């Protein structure tokens, strides 16, 4: 373990300094560094919305209408995504009532959820394209025909760039023991403000919305509205 003493000036309005003693593993260093970089870069002249936590000039509260999905969404988030301005997990956290975000990279960072998956693997599925993954569209068809039981209560997503997501997949072999899906007929990518080199890829929010709407018939229009609302504050690309 590494003991990290971090002094962060979090409340810029009152210039209060707070000291935190953080017990972290080596795999979480990227996450801590990302947070520190984010804090150093904060423009103290900005005021932030106390509800959505975006700058007041880009507040999206009027579009936030949380959905209560029948399953829990679990996000394994790489540390480099935690403070990324264009990351969509923050929108998911505003738009879903059943979501858990876990930051890290390697297996040591996810020991608790890995143990839970080992105890009840039939309740967990992973959305990640791999050699062992099968189309979620086929699974849904089997459920609808009554040829297979739908036992999943939690669906796991990896939130990272494609290169880092692939690394996380290999560093977390406990994920390989779970049912794994990819998309054979994904919807069109509507997230235009962030580029990716992988063809037919979706943002994390779009992936979650697709899984919920396809597999559990959840109306995810509120999530997509949040995505569009956030994009309006960035130049057209």
QUIHU-V625738 format. One record per pair of residues at least 12 apart in sequence whose ideal C-beta (glycine too) atoms are under 6 Angstrom apart, sorted by the first residue. I is the first residue (numbers start at 0). J is the second residue. D is the distance in whole Angstrom. If there is no record, write none. Layout:
# QUIHU-V625738
i=(I & I)
j=(J & J)
d=(D & D)
This chain:
# QUIHU-V625738
i=(1 & 3 & 3 & 5 & 6 & 7 & 11 & 24 & 26 & 26 & 26 & 26 & 26 & 27 & 27 & 29 & 29 & 30 & 30 & 30 & 33 & 33 & 33 & 33 & 37 & 51 & 57 & 59 & 62 & 62 & 62 & 63 & 64 & 65 & 65 & 66 & 66 & 67 & 68 & 68 & 68 & 69 & 70 & 70 & 71 & 71 & 72 & 72 & 73 & 73 & 73 & 74 & 74 & 74 & 74 & 75 & 75 & 76 & 76 & 76 & 76 & 77 & 77 & 77 & 78 & 80 & 80 & 81 & 85 & 85 & 87 & 87 & 87 & 88 & 88 & 88 & 90 & 90 & 91 & 91 & 94 & 94 & 94 & 104 & 105 & 106 & 113 & 120 & 120 & 121 & 122 & 122 & 123 & 123 & 124 & 124 & 124 & 125 & 125 & 125 & 125 & 126 & 126 & 126 & 127 & 127 & 128 & 129 & 131 & 132 & 132 & 132 & 134 & 135 & 136 & 136 & 139 & 139 & 154 & 156 & 158 & 161 & 185 & 185 & 186 & 188 & 190 & 191 & 192 & 192 & 192 & 204 & 208)
j=(23 & 21 & 23 & 19 & 18 & 38 & 43 & 107 & 103 & 104 & 105 & 107 & 108 & 103 & 108 & 78 & 79 & 78 & 81 & 102 & 78 & 79 & 81 & 82 & 82 & 93 & 232 & 228 & 224 & 225 & 228 & 93 & 221 & 94 & 96 & 95 & 221 & 96 & 97 & 211 & 217 & 215 & 152 & 154 & 97 & 153 & 98 & 207 & 99 & 153 & 155 & 88 & 100 & 156 & 158 & 101 & 157 & 88 & 100 & 102 & 158 & 104 & 159 & 163 & 102 & 158 & 159 & 102 & 192 & 193 & 202 & 203 & 204 & 100 & 158 & 203 & 204 & 225 & 204 & 207 & 221 & 222 & 225 & 167 & 170 & 171 & 173 & 176 & 177 & 150 & 152 & 153 & 153 & 177 & 151 & 154 & 178 & 155 & 174 & 177 & 179 & 156 & 180 & 206 & 157 & 168 & 181 & 179 & 179 & 179 & 180 & 181 & 183 & 180 & 183 & 184 & 213 & 214 & 210 & 203 & 203 & 197 & 199 & 201 & 209 & 201 & 202 & 236 & 230 & 233 & 236 & 226 & 222)
d=(6 & 5 & 6 & 6 & 5 & 6 & 4 & 5 & 6 & 5 & 4 & 6 & 5 & 6 & 6 & 4 & 6 & 3 & 6 & 5 & 5 & 6 & 5 & 5 & 3 & 6 & 4 & 5 & 5 & 5 & 4 & 5 & 5 & 6 & 5 & 6 & 6 & 5 & 5 & 5 & 5 & 5 & 6 & 6 & 5 & 5 & 5 & 6 & 5 & 6 & 5 & 5 & 4 & 5 & 5 & 6 & 5 & 6 & 6 & 5 & 4 & 6 & 4 & 5 & 6 & 5 & 6 & 6 & 6 & 5 & 5 & 5 & 4 & 6 & 5 & 6 & 5 & 5 & 5 & 6 & 6 & 5 & 5 & 6 & 5 & 5 & 4 & 6 & 6 & 5 & 4 & 6 & 5 & 5 & 5 & 5 & 4 & 5 & 5 & 5 & 5 & 5 & 5 & 6 & 6 & 6 & 4 & 6 & 6 & 4 & 6 & 4 & 4 & 4 & 5 & 6 & 6 & 5 & 6 & 6 & 5 & 5 & 6 & 6 & 6 & 6 & 4 & 5 & 5 & 4 & 6 & 6 & 5)
